[in-house]
Amino acid sequence: MRVTRHPGRKLIAIYAGGVAGALLRVGLAHAFPPDPGTWPWPTFAVNLLGALLIGYFFALFRDHPEESLHHPFLATGVCGTLTTFSTMQLELYGLVDEGEAGLAAGYLAATLVVGYLLLRIGIALEARRPGRQPEPLEELG
């Protein structure tokens, strides 16, 4: 196993993005707390928004140099803390514990399926943005 060191600038970018995403996430959680036994719309919405943005940022920055700070700041930092797998797990636990297993299953399935679709849509949106340089294979077909 090879251990690599990350440049300090990249770690600072991840940290700064993480602070921004976490503050946004906490603010949304306090502004829109879900009611017990109901669909957790705030977590669902931020997880789906995060999936869309991560897809877009992945496509946008895939050809940037390794030392670029855009992806660590936006995707890993902001989107990594904006989205919240652990909160989703707690909400699933709460729904099941309250006898809402069907709602919990629907919430889990919708998060996974719609999240994946939005990730793909984010990638597709980046491919269609004005001024984007097409990939060499895209020019042929």
N, CA, C and O atoms as CSV, one atom per row, in Angstrom:
chain,resi,resn,atom,element,x,y,z
A,1,MET,N,N,0.852,-1.178,0.000
A,1,MET,CA,C,0.000,0.000,0.000
A,1,MET,C,C,0.891,1.231,0.000
A,1,MET,O,O,1.820,1.342,0.799
A,2,ARG,N,N,0.600,2.137,-0.890
A,2,ARG,CA,C,1.381,3.352,-1.023
A,2,ARG,C,C,0.620,4.512,-0.394
A,2,ARG,O,O,-0.546,4.739,-0.715
A,3,VAL,N,N,1.262,5.230,0.478
A,3,VAL,CA,C,0.668,6.397,1.111
A,3,VAL,C,C,1.231,7.635,0.425
A,3,VAL,O,O,2.446,7.808,0.319
A,4,THR,N,N,0.327,8.491,-0.037
A,4,THR,CA,C,0.775,9.724,-0.686
A,4,THR,C,C,0.443,10.906,0.207
A,4,THR,O,O,-0.517,10.878,0.976
A,5,ARG,N,N,1.241,11.921,0.090
A,5,ARG,CA,C,1.002,13.148,0.849
A,5,ARG,C,C,0.249,14.120,-0.037
A,5,ARG,O,O,0.541,14.266,-1.224
A,6,HIS,N,N,-0.714,14.771,0.557
A,6,HIS,CA,C,-1.457,15.794,-0.171
A,6,HIS,C,C,-0.826,17.147,0.111
A,6,HIS,O,O,-0.460,17.447,1.247
A,7,PRO,N,N,-0.703,17.953,-0.919
A,7,PRO,CA,C,-0.167,19.300,-0.692
A,7,PRO,C,C,-1.060,20.075,0.268
A,7,PRO,O,O,-2.281,19.922,0.265
A,8,GLY,N,N,-0.437,20.896,1.077
A,8,GLY,CA,C,-1.165,21.693,2.061
A,8,GLY,C,C,-2.246,22.555,1.438
A,8,GLY,O,O,-3.309,22.737,2.031
A,9,ARG,N,N,-1.991,23.088,0.253
A,9,ARG,CA,C,-2.987,23.935,-0.424
A,9,ARG,C,C,-4.261,23.158,-0.711
A,9,ARG,O,O,-5.363,23.691,-0.575
A,10,LYS,N,N,-4.111,21.900,-1.108
A,10,LYS,CA,C,-5.285,21.076,-1.410
A,10,LYS,C,C,-6.073,20.784,-0.131
A,10,LYS,O,O,-7.304,20.828,-0.131
A,11,LEU,N,N,-5.368,20.490,0.944
A,11,LEU,CA,C,-6.042,20.234,2.215
A,11,LEU,C,C,-6.766,21.475,2.721
A,11,LEU,O,O,-7.861,21.371,3.274
A,12,ILE,N,N,-6.168,22.640,2.538
A,12,ILE,CA,C,-6.819,23.894,2.939
A,12,ILE,C,C,-8.065,24.138,2.086
A,12,ILE,O,O,-9.084,24.604,2.596
A,13,ALA,N,N,-7.986,23.823,0.783
A,13,ALA,CA,C,-9.148,23.988,-0.092
A,13,ALA,C,C,-10.290,23.063,0.343
A,13,ALA,O,O,-11.450,23.477,0.371
A,14,ILE,N,N,-9.963,21.821,0.680
A,14,ILE,CA,C,-10.984,20.875,1.150
A,14,ILE,C,C,-11.585,21.373,2.459
A,14,ILE,O,O,-12.803,21.349,2.640
A,15,TYR,N,N,-10.736,21.820,3.360
A,15,TYR,CA,C,-11.201,22.328,4.652
A,15,TYR,C,C,-12.133,23.533,4.461
A,15,TYR,O,O,-13.214,23.582,5.047
A,16,ALA,N,N,-11.711,24.500,3.641
A,16,ALA,CA,C,-12.521,25.704,3.423
A,16,ALA,C,C,-13.856,25.345,2.776
A,16,ALA,O,O,-14.899,25.866,3.170
A,17,GLY,N,N,-13.823,24.461,1.790
A,17,GLY,CA,C,-15.071,24.015,1.163
A,17,GLY,C,C,-15.935,23.253,2.148
A,17,GLY,O,O,-17.158,23.389,2.145
A,18,GLY,N,N,-15.300,22.451,2.993
A,18,GLY,CA,C,-16.037,21.698,3.999
A,18,GLY,C,C,-16.729,22.601,4.999
A,18,GLY,O,O,-17.863,22.336,5.397
A,19,VAL,N,N,-16.061,23.659,5.406
A,19,VAL,CA,C,-16.679,24.619,6.330
A,19,VAL,C,C,-17.889,25.266,5.662
A,19,VAL,O,O,-18.951,25.378,6.275
A,20,ALA,N,N,-17.736,25.691,4.411
A,20,ALA,CA,C,-18.843,26.336,3.699
A,20,ALA,C,C,-20.025,25.378,3.548
A,20,ALA,O,O,-21.165,25.752,3.821
A,21,GLY,N,N,-19.758,24.148,3.115
A,21,GLY,CA,C,-20.836,23.170,2.940
A,21,GLY,C,C,-21.505,22.810,4.248
A,21,GLY,O,O,-22.726,22.660,4.301
A,22,ALA,N,N,-20.715,22.669,5.312
A,22,ALA,CA,C,-21.278,22.319,6.619
A,22,ALA,C,C,-22.150,23.449,7.164
A,22,ALA,O,O,-23.223,23.198,7.713
A,23,LEU,N,N,-21.696,24.673,7.013
A,23,LEU,CA,C,-22.509,25.805,7.480
A,23,LEU,C,C,-23.828,25.897,6.716
A,23,LEU,O,O,-24.874,26.177,7.301
A,24,LEU,N,N,-23.770,25.661,5.420
A,24,LEU,CA,C,-24.985,25.663,4.608
A,24,LEU,C,C,-25.914,24.536,5.043
A,24,LEU,O,O,-27.123,24.735,5.165
A,25,ARG,N,N,-25.360,23.371,5.274
A,25,ARG,CA,C,-26.148,22.200,5.681
A,25,ARG,C,C,-26.814,22.430,7.049
A,25,ARG,O,O,-27.997,22.136,7.223
A,26,VAL,N,N,-26.053,22.952,8.011
A,26,VAL,CA,C,-26.605,23.204,9.345
A,26,VAL,C,C,-27.679,24.281,9.269
A,26,VAL,O,O,-28.715,24.176,9.926
A,27,GLY,N,N,-27.438,25.299,8.481
A,27,GLY,CA,C,-28.440,26.352,8.323
A,27,GLY,C,C,-29.741,25.815,7.745
A,27,GLY,O,O,-30.824,26.175,8.206
A,28,LEU,N,N,-29.639,24.956,6.740
A,28,LEU,CA,C,-30.837,24.364,6.147
A,28,LEU,C,C,-31.544,23.437,7.135
A,28,LEU,O,O,-32.774,23.409,7.186
A,29,ALA,N,N,-30.778,22.682,7.917
A,29,ALA,CA,C,-31.371,21.764,8.895
A,29,ALA,C,C,-32.148,22.531,9.959
A,29,ALA,O,O,-33.206,22.082,10.400
A,30,HIS,N,N,-31.630,23.684,10.373
A,30,HIS,CA,C,-32.326,24.484,11.379
A,30,HIS,C,C,-33.516,25.232,10.783
A,30,HIS,O,O,-34.525,25.440,11.456
A,31,ALA,N,N,-33.395,25.634,9.524
A,31,ALA,CA,C,-34.485,26.376,8.884
A,31,ALA,C,C,-35.660,25.470,8.503
A,31,ALA,O,O,-36.812,25.904,8.512
A,32,PHE,N,N,-35.363,24.214,8.171
A,32,PHE,CA,C,-36.401,23.295,7.695
A,32,PHE,C,C,-36.304,21.939,8.397
A,32,PHE,O,O,-35.998,20.938,7.748
A,33,PRO,N,N,-36.556,21.885,9.696
A,33,PRO,CA,C,-36.466,20.593,10.396
A,33,PRO,C,C,-37.632,19.683,9.981
A,33,PRO,O,O,-38.781,20.124,9.941
A,34,PRO,N,N,-37.331,18.409,9.671
A,34,PRO,CA,C,-38.424,17.508,9.282
A,34,PRO,C,C,-39.249,17.082,10.495
A,34,PRO,O,O,-38.729,16.982,11.607
A,35,ASP,N,N,-40.524,16.835,10.274
A,35,ASP,CA,C,-41.393,16.326,11.327
A,35,ASP,C,C,-41.167,14.822,11.482
A,35,ASP,O,O,-40.946,14.133,10.486
A,36,PRO,N,N,-41.217,14.301,12.707
A,36,PRO,CA,C,-41.051,12.857,12.913
A,36,PRO,C,C,-42.102,12.067,12.127
A,36,PRO,O,O,-43.267,12.460,12.049
A,37,GLY,N,N,-41.668,10.957,11.553
A,37,GLY,CA,C,-42.578,10.080,10.837
A,37,GLY,C,C,-42.978,10.570,9.458
A,37,GLY,O,O,-43.879,10.002,8.840
A,38,THR,N,N,-42.317,11.628,8.960
A,38,THR,CA,C,-42.625,12.146,7.625
A,38,THR,C,C,-41.383,12.064,6.751
A,38,THR,O,O,-40.274,11.843,7.236
A,39,TRP,N,N,-41.590,12.244,5.477
A,39,TRP,CA,C,-40.488,12.228,4.513
A,39,TRP,C,C,-39.505,13.326,4.878
A,39,TRP,O,O,-39.908,14.480,5.022
A,40,PRO,N,N,-38.221,12.999,5.033
A,40,PRO,CA,C,-37.224,14.014,5.419
A,40,PRO,C,C,-36.777,14.858,4.217
A,40,PRO,O,O,-35.678,14.682,3.691
A,41,TRP,N,N,-37.639,15.760,3.806
A,41,TRP,CA,C,-37.386,16.562,2.605
A,41,TRP,C,C,-36.076,17.350,2.631
A,41,TRP,O,O,-35.389,17.378,1.609
A,42,PRO,N,N,-35.690,17.990,3.731
A,42,PRO,CA,C,-34.446,18.764,3.688
A,42,PRO,C,C,-33.210,17.913,3.355
A,42,PRO,O,O,-32.400,18.300,2.513
A,43,THR,N,N,-33.069,16.770,4.007
A,43,THR,CA,C,-31.923,15.902,3.721
A,43,THR,C,C,-32.007,15.348,2.311
A,43,THR,O,O,-31.005,15.295,1.598
A,44,PHE,N,N,-33.196,14.938,1.908
A,44,PHE,CA,C,-33.408,14.419,0.560
A,44,PHE,C,C,-32.982,15.469,-0.478
A,44,PHE,O,O,-32.274,15.157,-1.435
A,45,ALA,N,N,-33.424,16.709,-0.273
A,45,ALA,CA,C,-33.122,17.780,-1.230
A,45,ALA,C,C,-31.632,18.082,-1.304
A,45,ALA,O,O,-31.093,18.220,-2.402
A,46,VAL,N,N,-30.951,18.188,-0.164
A,46,VAL,CA,C,-29.519,18.513,-0.229
A,46,VAL,C,C,-28.715,17.351,-0.783
A,46,VAL,O,O,-27.720,17.571,-1.475
A,47,ASN,N,N,-29.121,16.112,-0.495
A,47,ASN,CA,C,-28.394,14.976,-1.060
A,47,ASN,C,C,-28.553,14.924,-2.576
A,47,ASN,O,O,-27.605,14.590,-3.287
A,48,LEU,N,N,-29.737,15.248,-3.073
A,48,LEU,CA,C,-29.949,15.245,-4.519
A,48,LEU,C,C,-29.235,16.419,-5.179
A,48,LEU,O,O,-28.639,16.265,-6.246
A,49,LEU,N,N,-29.292,17.584,-4.554
A,49,LEU,CA,C,-28.546,18.728,-5.081
A,49,LEU,C,C,-27.052,18.407,-5.117
A,49,LEU,O,O,-26.368,18.708,-6.095
A,50,GLY,N,N,-26.556,17.796,-4.047
A,50,GLY,CA,C,-25.148,17.415,-4.005
A,50,GLY,C,C,-24.784,16.428,-5.098
A,50,GLY,O,O,-23.709,16.540,-5.687
A,51,ALA,N,N,-25.651,15.464,-5.387
A,51,ALA,CA,C,-25.386,14.493,-6.454
A,51,ALA,C,C,-25.304,15.188,-7.806
A,51,ALA,O,O,-24.421,14.884,-8.608
A,52,LEU,N,N,-26.216,16.116,-8.063
A,52,LEU,CA,C,-26.200,16.876,-9.312
A,52,LEU,C,C,-24.905,17.675,-9.433
A,52,LEU,O,O,-24.246,17.649,-10.473
A,53,LEU,N,N,-24.546,18.383,-8.364
A,53,LEU,CA,C,-23.344,19.221,-8.394
A,53,LEU,C,C,-22.064,18.392,-8.499
A,53,LEU,O,O,-21.138,18.775,-9.214
A,54,ILE,N,N,-22.004,17.270,-7.799
A,54,ILE,CA,C,-20.808,16.430,-7.887
A,54,ILE,C,C,-20.640,15.905,-9.308
A,54,ILE,O,O,-19.521,15.857,-9.819
A,55,GLY,N,N,-21.737,15.510,-9.953
A,55,GLY,CA,C,-21.645,15.072,-11.352
A,55,GLY,C,C,-21.136,16.182,-12.249
A,55,GLY,O,O,-20.275,15.957,-13.099
A,56,TYR,N,N,-21.667,17.381,-12.060
A,56,TYR,CA,C,-21.244,18.522,-12.868
A,56,TYR,C,C,-19.771,18.850,-12.627
A,56,TYR,O,O,-19.005,19.031,-13.574
A,57,PHE,N,N,-19.382,18.924,-11.354
A,57,PHE,CA,C,-17.990,19.263,-11.038
A,57,PHE,C,C,-17.025,18.177,-11.506
A,57,PHE,O,O,-15.928,18.480,-11.975
A,58,PHE,N,N,-17.430,16.914,-11.381
A,58,PHE,CA,C,-16.594,15.822,-11.860
A,58,PHE,C,C,-16.291,15.997,-13.347
A,58,PHE,O,O,-15.141,15.898,-13.775
A,59,ALA,N,N,-17.339,16.259,-14.123
A,59,ALA,CA,C,-17.152,16.429,-15.558
A,59,ALA,C,C,-16.381,17.711,-15.880
A,59,ALA,O,O,-15.531,17.722,-16.771
A,60,LEU,N,N,-16.677,18.772,-15.162
A,60,LEU,CA,C,-16.049,20.065,-15.428
A,60,LEU,C,C,-14.544,20.040,-15.154
A,60,LEU,O,O,-13.762,20.620,-15.908
A,61,PHE,N,N,-14.145,19.370,-14.082
A,61,PHE,CA,C,-12.748,19.430,-13.655
A,61,PHE,C,C,-11.942,18.174,-13.983
A,61,PHE,O,O,-10.796,18.062,-13.548
A,62,ARG,N,N,-12.501,17.237,-14.730
A,62,ARG,CA,C,-11.783,15.977,-14.975
A,62,ARG,C,C,-10.470,16.166,-15.726
A,62,ARG,O,O,-9.549,15.367,-15.561
A,63,ASP,N,N,-10.370,17.194,-16.536
A,63,ASP,CA,C,-9.141,17.419,-17.300
A,63,ASP,C,C,-8.237,18.483,-16.700
A,63,ASP,O,O,-7.225,18.846,-17.299
A,64,HIS,N,N,-8.592,18.987,-15.519
A,64,HIS,CA,C,-7.753,19.990,-14.872
A,64,HIS,C,C,-6.504,19.337,-14.301
A,64,HIS,O,O,-6.509,18.148,-13.983
A,65,PRO,N,N,-5.448,20.104,-14.174
A,65,PRO,CA,C,-4.212,19.540,-13.602
A,65,PRO,C,C,-4.426,19.041,-12.177
A,65,PRO,O,O,-5.303,19.526,-11.462
A,66,GLU,N,N,-3.627,18.082,-11.779
A,66,GLU,CA,C,-3.728,17.463,-10.456
A,66,GLU,C,C,-3.657,18.492,-9.331
A,66,GLU,O,O,-4.305,18.324,-8.299
A,67,GLU,N,N,-2.879,19.551,-9.519
A,67,GLU,CA,C,-2.714,20.551,-8.458
A,67,GLU,C,C,-3.853,21.574,-8.399
A,67,GLU,O,O,-3.856,22.440,-7.524
A,68,SER,N,N,-4.814,21.484,-9.315
A,68,SER,CA,C,-5.959,22.387,-9.315
A,68,SER,C,C,-6.739,22.254,-8.010
A,68,SER,O,O,-6.898,21.153,-7.483
A,69,LEU,N,N,-7.220,23.373,-7.498
A,69,LEU,CA,C,-7.943,23.376,-6.230
A,69,LEU,C,C,-9.463,23.427,-6.403
A,69,LEU,O,O,-10.192,23.385,-5.412
A,70,HIS,N,N,-9.948,23.516,-7.629
A,70,HIS,CA,C,-11.384,23.610,-7.865
A,70,HIS,C,C,-12.134,22.380,-7.355
A,70,HIS,O,O,-13.090,22.503,-6.589
A,71,HIS,N,N,-11.699,21.201,-7.780
A,71,HIS,CA,C,-12.398,19.974,-7.396
A,71,HIS,C,C,-12.320,19.720,-5.894
A,71,HIS,O,O,-13.347,19.420,-5.284
A,72,PRO,N,N,-11.137,19.829,-5.268
A,72,PRO,CA,C,-11.104,19.616,-3.812
A,72,PRO,C,C,-12.008,20.583,-3.052
A,72,PRO,O,O,-12.666,20.186,-2.090
A,73,PHE,N,N,-12.048,21.845,-3.474
A,73,PHE,CA,C,-12.874,22.819,-2.771
A,73,PHE,C,C,-14.369,22.551,-2.992
A,73,PHE,O,O,-15.129,22.439,-2.030
A,74,LEU,N,N,-14.785,22.450,-4.255
A,74,LEU,CA,C,-16.210,22.353,-4.563
A,74,LEU,C,C,-16.791,20.958,-4.357
A,74,LEU,O,O,-17.809,20.809,-3.681
A,75,ALA,N,N,-16.165,19.945,-4.924
A,75,ALA,CA,C,-16.739,18.594,-4.859
A,75,ALA,C,C,-16.482,17.927,-3.510
A,75,ALA,O,O,-17.418,17.509,-2.828
A,76,THR,N,N,-15.213,17.832,-3.132
A,76,THR,CA,C,-14.891,17.153,-1.879
A,76,THR,C,C,-15.312,17.988,-0.674
A,76,THR,O,O,-15.922,17.470,0.261
A,77,GLY,N,N,-14.992,19.268,-0.695
A,77,GLY,CA,C,-15.286,20.124,0.451
A,77,GLY,C,C,-16.745,20.507,0.569
A,77,GLY,O,O,-17.434,20.050,1.481
A,78,VAL,N,N,-17.230,21.348,-0.349
A,78,VAL,CA,C,-18.593,21.869,-0.245
A,78,VAL,C,C,-19.625,20.737,-0.375
A,78,VAL,O,O,-20.459,20.552,0.511
A,79,CYS,N,N,-19.566,19.990,-1.472
A,79,CYS,CA,C,-20.579,18.944,-1.684
A,79,CYS,C,C,-20.434,17.795,-0.690
A,79,CYS,O,O,-21.428,17.176,-0.307
A,80,GLY,N,N,-19.209,17.508,-0.274
A,80,GLY,CA,C,-19.003,16.421,0.680
A,80,GLY,C,C,-19.643,16.686,2.031
A,80,GLY,O,O,-20.107,15.755,2.690
A,81,THR,N,N,-19.674,17.930,2.447
A,81,THR,CA,C,-20.303,18.239,3.734
A,81,THR,C,C,-21.745,18.710,3.578
A,81,THR,O,O,-22.528,18.618,4.524
A,82,LEU,N,N,-22.105,19.209,2.410
A,82,LEU,CA,C,-23.502,19.578,2.167
A,82,LEU,C,C,-24.362,18.318,2.169
A,82,LEU,O,O,-25.408,18.274,2.816
A,83,THR,N,N,-23.921,17.306,1.452
A,83,THR,CA,C,-24.653,16.036,1.439
A,83,THR,C,C,-24.380,15.316,2.744
A,83,THR,O,O,-23.352,15.543,3.382
A,84,THR,N,N,-25.285,14.461,3.136
A,84,THR,CA,C,-25.153,13.924,4.476
A,84,THR,C,C,-25.682,12.503,4.575
A,84,THR,O,O,-26.856,12.279,4.870
A,85,PHE,N,N,-24.813,11.569,4.330
A,85,PHE,CA,C,-25.159,10.153,4.415
A,85,PHE,C,C,-25.506,9.759,5.847
A,85,PHE,O,O,-26.437,8.985,6.068
A,86,SER,N,N,-24.771,10.279,6.809
A,86,SER,CA,C,-25.027,9.904,8.206
A,86,SER,C,C,-26.387,10.391,8.685
A,86,SER,O,O,-27.070,9.672,9.414
A,87,THR,N,N,-26.796,11.598,8.292
A,87,THR,CA,C,-28.119,12.086,8.671
A,87,THR,C,C,-29.200,11.235,8.022
A,87,THR,O,O,-30.220,10.936,8.644
A,88,MET,N,N,-28.976,10.847,6.772
A,88,MET,CA,C,-29.934,9.979,6.105
A,88,MET,C,C,-30.086,8.662,6.878
A,88,MET,O,O,-31.197,8.155,7.031
A,89,GLN,N,N,-28.982,8.119,7.357
A,89,GLN,CA,C,-29.032,6.874,8.126
A,89,GLN,C,C,-29.838,7.057,9.416
A,89,GLN,O,O,-30.646,6.199,9.771
A,90,LEU,N,N,-29.620,8.159,10.107
A,90,LEU,CA,C,-30.387,8.429,11.327
A,90,LEU,C,C,-31.869,8.596,11.031
A,90,LEU,O,O,-32.719,8.123,11.786
A,91,GLU,N,N,-32.173,9.268,9.932
A,91,GLU,CA,C,-33.574,9.440,9.562
A,91,GLU,C,C,-34.219,8.106,9.193
A,91,GLU,O,O,-35.376,7.859,9.533
A,92,LEU,N,N,-33.476,7.250,8.501
A,92,LEU,CA,C,-33.985,5.908,8.190
A,92,LEU,C,C,-34.248,5.132,9.479
A,92,LEU,O,O,-35.282,4.481,9.623
A,93,TYR,N,N,-33.313,5.208,10.400
A,93,TYR,CA,C,-33.476,4.544,11.695
A,93,TYR,C,C,-34.741,5.054,12.395
A,93,TYR,O,O,-35.543,4.265,12.895
A,94,GLY,N,N,-34.906,6.368,12.424
A,94,GLY,CA,C,-36.067,6.956,13.083
A,94,GLY,C,C,-37.376,6.521,12.436
A,94,GLY,O,O,-38.340,6.208,13.134
A,95,LEU,N,N,-37.415,6.499,11.102
A,95,LEU,CA,C,-38.634,6.082,10.412
A,95,LEU,C,C,-38.976,4.626,10.717
A,95,LEU,O,O,-40.132,4.301,10.987
A,96,VAL,N,N,-37.977,3.757,10.674
A,96,VAL,CA,C,-38.212,2.340,10.976
A,96,VAL,C,C,-38.642,2.188,12.429
A,96,VAL,O,O,-39.561,1.427,12.732
A,97,ASP,N,N,-37.980,2.910,13.325
A,97,ASP,CA,C,-38.300,2.836,14.751
A,97,ASP,C,C,-39.722,3.328,15.047
A,97,ASP,O,O,-40.352,2.880,16.005
A,98,GLU,N,N,-40.221,4.249,14.219
A,98,GLU,CA,C,-41.576,4.782,14.389
A,98,GLU,C,C,-42.620,3.947,13.649
A,98,GLU,O,O,-43.785,4.338,13.572
A,99,GLY,N,N,-42.209,2.798,13.103
A,99,GLY,CA,C,-43.137,1.925,12.392
A,99,GLY,C,C,-43.396,2.323,10.955
A,99,GLY,O,O,-44.371,1.872,10.354
A,100,GLU,N,N,-42.539,3.160,10.393
A,100,GLU,CA,C,-42.704,3.644,9.018
A,100,GLU,C,C,-41.686,2.975,8.087
A,100,GLU,O,O,-40.972,3.653,7.349
A,101,ALA,N,N,-41.626,1.638,8.131
A,101,ALA,CA,C,-40.640,0.903,7.325
A,101,ALA,C,C,-40.849,1.117,5.829
A,101,ALA,O,O,-39.879,1.223,5.079
A,102,GLY,N,N,-42.095,1.182,5.394
A,102,GLY,CA,C,-42.374,1.418,3.980
A,102,GLY,C,C,-41.876,2.782,3.526
A,102,GLY,O,O,-41.284,2.912,2.455
A,103,LEU,N,N,-42.118,3.788,4.341
A,103,LEU,CA,C,-41.646,5.133,4.034
A,103,LEU,C,C,-40.116,5.165,4.016
A,103,LEU,O,O,-39.511,5.811,3.161
A,104,ALA,N,N,-39.502,4.465,4.964
A,104,ALA,CA,C,-38.037,4.398,5.013
A,104,ALA,C,C,-37.484,3.735,3.757
A,104,ALA,O,O,-36.503,4.209,3.184
A,105,ALA,N,N,-38.108,2.643,3.327
A,105,ALA,CA,C,-37.652,1.947,2.116
A,105,ALA,C,C,-37.802,2.844,0.887
A,105,ALA,O,O,-36.919,2.887,0.030
A,106,GLY,N,N,-38.926,3.558,0.809
A,106,GLY,CA,C,-39.128,4.476,-0.313
A,106,GLY,C,C,-38.119,5.610,-0.321
A,106,GLY,O,O,-37.608,5.996,-1.373
A,107,TYR,N,N,-37.838,6.141,0.862
A,107,TYR,CA,C,-36.854,7.221,1.010
A,107,TYR,C,C,-35.468,6.754,0.568
A,107,TYR,O,O,-34.769,7.459,-0.160
A,108,LEU,N,N,-35.081,5.566,1.012
A,108,LEU,CA,C,-33.784,5.019,0.635
A,108,LEU,C,C,-33.709,4.778,-0.868
A,108,LEU,O,O,-32.737,5.171,-1.515
A,109,ALA,N,N,-34.717,4.142,-1.418
A,109,ALA,CA,C,-34.725,3.845,-2.853
A,109,ALA,C,C,-34.730,5.126,-3.681
A,109,ALA,O,O,-33.984,5.241,-4.653
A,110,ALA,N,N,-35.564,6.083,-3.301
A,110,ALA,CA,C,-35.637,7.341,-4.054
A,110,ALA,C,C,-34.316,8.097,-3.982
A,110,ALA,O,O,-33.873,8.670,-4.977
A,111,THR,N,N,-33.686,8.103,-2.809
A,111,THR,CA,C,-32.402,8.793,-2.672
A,111,THR,C,C,-31.361,8.176,-3.600
A,111,THR,O,O,-30.632,8.897,-4.282
A,112,LEU,N,N,-31.290,6.863,-3.630
A,112,LEU,CA,C,-30.294,6.184,-4.466
A,112,LEU,C,C,-30.587,6.356,-5.952
A,112,LEU,O,O,-29.699,6.724,-6.722
A,113,VAL,N,N,-31.823,6.092,-6.358
A,113,VAL,CA,C,-32.167,6.135,-7.779
A,113,VAL,C,C,-32.135,7.564,-8.313
A,113,VAL,O,O,-31.486,7.835,-9.324
A,114,VAL,N,N,-32.830,8.474,-7.643
A,114,VAL,CA,C,-32.872,9.857,-8.132
A,114,VAL,C,C,-31.494,10.506,-8.004
A,114,VAL,O,O,-31.098,11.293,-8.864
A,115,GLY,N,N,-30.761,10.180,-6.936
A,115,GLY,CA,C,-29.402,10.702,-6.793
A,115,GLY,C,C,-28.503,10.276,-7.945
A,115,GLY,O,O,-27.747,11.087,-8.479
A,116,TYR,N,N,-28.585,9.009,-8.327
A,116,TYR,CA,C,-27.783,8.524,-9.454
A,116,TYR,C,C,-28.187,9.229,-10.747
A,116,TYR,O,O,-27.328,9.643,-11.526
A,117,LEU,N,N,-29.488,9.364,-10.975
A,117,LEU,CA,C,-29.950,10.044,-12.180
A,117,LEU,C,C,-29.482,11.498,-12.210
A,117,LEU,O,O,-29.085,12.000,-13.262
A,118,LEU,N,N,-29.526,12.168,-11.068
A,118,LEU,CA,C,-29.071,13.561,-11.025
A,118,LEU,C,C,-27.562,13.672,-11.207
A,118,LEU,O,O,-27.085,14.649,-11.785
A,119,LEU,N,N,-26.807,12.698,-10.730
A,119,LEU,CA,C,-25.376,12.666,-11.003
A,119,LEU,C,C,-25.141,12.618,-12.508
A,119,LEU,O,O,-24.315,13.362,-13.038
A,120,ARG,N,N,-25.870,11.738,-13.196
A,120,ARG,CA,C,-25.738,11.620,-14.653
A,120,ARG,C,C,-26.183,12.907,-15.356
A,120,ARG,O,O,-25.571,13.329,-16.338
A,121,ILE,N,N,-27.243,13.520,-14.852
A,121,ILE,CA,C,-27.721,14.783,-15.433
A,121,ILE,C,C,-26.673,15.875,-15.246
A,121,ILE,O,O,-26.450,16.673,-16.157
A,122,GLY,N,N,-26.026,15.925,-14.080
A,122,GLY,CA,C,-24.959,16.902,-13.849
A,122,GLY,C,C,-23.833,16.739,-14.844
A,122,GLY,O,O,-23.317,17.730,-15.361
A,123,ILE,N,N,-23.441,15.505,-15.122
A,123,ILE,CA,C,-22.389,15.235,-16.109
A,123,ILE,C,C,-22.857,15.682,-17.489
A,123,ILE,O,O,-22.097,16.307,-18.229
A,124,ALA,N,N,-24.102,15.366,-17.839
A,124,ALA,CA,C,-24.640,15.752,-19.148
A,124,ALA,C,C,-24.766,17.267,-19.287
A,124,ALA,O,O,-24.510,17.812,-20.361
A,125,LEU,N,N,-25.157,17.949,-18.220
A,125,LEU,CA,C,-25.263,19.412,-18.273
A,125,LEU,C,C,-23.910,20.054,-18.552
A,125,LEU,O,O,-23.814,21.009,-19.324
A,126,GLU,N,N,-22.881,19.531,-17.928
A,126,GLU,CA,C,-21.549,20.083,-18.168
A,126,GLU,C,C,-21.144,19.873,-19.624
A,126,GLU,O,O,-20.507,20.740,-20.221
A,127,ALA,N,N,-21.505,18.741,-20.193
A,127,ALA,CA,C,-21.152,18.449,-21.589
A,127,ALA,C,C,-21.839,19.402,-22.563
A,127,ALA,O,O,-21.368,19.594,-23.684
A,128,ARG,N,N,-22.951,19.997,-22.138
A,128,ARG,CA,C,-23.718,20.887,-23.020
A,128,ARG,C,C,-23.491,22.365,-22.736
A,128,ARG,O,O,-24.107,23.214,-23.381
A,129,ARG,N,N,-22.630,22.686,-21.797
A,129,ARG,CA,C,-22.473,24.099,-21.441
A,129,ARG,C,C,-21.813,24.862,-22.589
A,129,ARG,O,O,-20.936,24.334,-23.271
A,130,PRO,N,N,-22.239,26.102,-22.793
A,130,PRO,CA,C,-21.672,26.927,-23.862
A,130,PRO,C,C,-20.181,27.156,-23.623
A,130,PRO,O,O,-19.745,27.358,-22.489
A,131,GLY,N,N,-19.414,27.122,-24.698
A,131,GLY,CA,C,-17.989,27.389,-24.607
A,131,GLY,C,C,-17.154,26.196,-24.202
A,131,GLY,O,O,-15.931,26.305,-24.104
A,132,ARG,N,N,-17.786,25.060,-23.964
A,132,ARG,CA,C,-17.052,23.855,-23.571
A,132,ARG,C,C,-16.306,23.303,-24.772
A,132,ARG,O,O,-16.844,23.250,-25.878
A,133,GLN,N,N,-15.072,22.893,-24.551
A,133,GLN,CA,C,-14.281,22.258,-25.589
A,133,GLN,C,C,-14.683,20.789,-25.675
A,133,GLN,O,O,-14.590,20.077,-24.676
A,134,PRO,N,N,-15.129,20.312,-26.846
A,134,PRO,CA,C,-15.547,18.915,-26.941
A,134,PRO,C,C,-14.365,17.961,-26.804
A,134,PRO,O,O,-13.237,18.293,-27.169
A,135,GLU,N,N,-14.640,16.774,-26.275
A,135,GLU,CA,C,-13.636,15.720,-26.201
A,135,GLU,C,C,-13.312,15.302,-27.635
A,135,GLU,O,O,-14.175,15.424,-28.504
A,136,PRO,N,N,-12.100,14.814,-27.914
A,136,PRO,CA,C,-11.746,14.416,-29.290
A,136,PRO,C,C,-12.728,13.423,-29.896
A,136,PRO,O,O,-13.056,13.558,-31.075
A,137,LEU,N,N,-13.209,12.441,-29.158
A,137,LEU,CA,C,-14.142,11.456,-29.706
A,137,LEU,C,C,-15.518,12.063,-29.963
A,137,LEU,O,O,-16.233,11.599,-30.851
A,138,GLU,N,N,-15.903,13.088,-29.209
A,138,GLU,CA,C,-17.198,13.728,-29.414
A,138,GLU,C,C,-17.239,14.440,-30.756
A,138,GLU,O,O,-18.304,14.557,-31.361
A,139,GLU,N,N,-16.093,14.919,-31.229
A,139,GLU,CA,C,-16.041,15.626,-32.507
A,139,GLU,C,C,-16.323,14.689,-33.668
A,139,GLU,O,O,-16.841,15.123,-34.698
A,140,LEU,N,N,-15.990,13.405,-33.520
A,140,LEU,CA,C,-16.164,12.440,-34.601
A,140,LEU,C,C,-17.599,11.944,-34.730
A,140,LEU,O,O,-18.020,11.569,-35.825
A,141,GLY,N,N,-18.342,11.934,-33.661
A,141,GLY,CA,C,-19.640,11.284,-33.760
A,141,GLY,C,C,-20.684,12.082,-33.182
A,141,GLY,O,O,-21.845,11.674,-33.185
